[in-house]
Amino acid sequence: MQEDILGLPFPVLQDKLAALQLPAYRAGQVFTWLHGKRVHSFAEMTNLSNNDRRLLTEQYCMPTLFAEQALRSDRDDTRKYLFRLADRETIESVVMQYKCGSSICISTQVGCKMHCAFCASGMHGFKRNLTAGEIVGQVYEAQRDFGQPITRLVLMGVGEPLDNYANVRDALHILTHPDGQNLGRRRISLSTSGIVPGIETLAHDFPQLTLSVSLHAPNDALRSEMMPVNRTYPLLAVLEACRKWSARTRRRITFEYALFDNVNDSDGTARELAALLKGMFAHVNLITGNEVEELGYRRSTPDRIRAFHQILADSGLTVTLRRTLGRDISGACGQLRSNRENLPRK
């Protein structure tokens, strides 16, 4: 079976091509064609000999993600892509436009094992991990369609990034390489449901990126109900891993908290959250809960959101309310899926 060459970090590509007895400089040429010029075939690598191109074609494949569906928000120019993979599985990615540039939210798995009670991503179960090439490919194909450079990366789509860490790690090395996308590591945000060993590994491998932890509840009972992963990695263990992250990286943690009506948005819950996070080098990013029809959770009212925000701010926490983008195309936080069913169409 041919190996996907798009998912090979530069040092690995060097070793692979050396094993084929290709000249040492070939790795740099091939990497630039793949990740700088972003060609779709070895035939386009015109500064390689015919023999070298034939050898690469025999050994490697270069699968391309196909945008089966592209939706554009009427409200804010957010674009959502349904990508079909080589095995006909599908994933979703979202490109968001800001004054400071464009950001892409990408998926890391087909489906999700976490089964958060308010999130669409795990509704159809877990199928498989995405390869590093499939992770990278979302950026390239969305950028090709969008028509302008994507300058920020958010790993917050379908799947838990730290549950597919090896492939996520390789993809990040590729996307930050100066001969490719050359994405700054401080422009990358990775969101996790709280995989404690993964947080510790990430602090060692990528101390420059932003770590976002999906909290959504201030105690174990409620969080376990909303996020079953809490039964494996309870709140105190997650917060201790976060403190170690900040101590090692000297970077502030972002805690994401989606507000749902009569679930986790009371004044008492806000005070409990404030006490839980007191003294941490942290930023709380409140999210207006995004509704998934089948799951029954409903977003909090504007008045309730303002009251919750005020309690946290009065406690001394740094707190912001995230701007909601792409809700009309089911492209907002918690609405992404990995199948073709129940998708809005235009």
Protein Blocks (a to p, Z undefined) as FASTA:
>chain_A
ZZdfklpcfklmmmmmmmnopafklmmmmmmmmmmnopabfklmmmbcfklmmmmmmmpc
cdddddfbccddfklopacdddddfkopacdddddddfkbccddddfbecjfklpakbck
lmnopfbdcdfklmmmmmmmmmmmnopacfbdcdfbecjfklmmmmmmmmmmmmmpmkln
opafklcccddehiaklmmmmmmmmmmbccdddfkpabfklmmmmmmmlmmmgfklmmmm
mmmmmmmnopacdddddddehklmcfklmmmmmmmmgoiacddddddddddfknopacdd
fklmmmmmmmmmmnopacdddddehklnopaghiaccbfehiacZZ
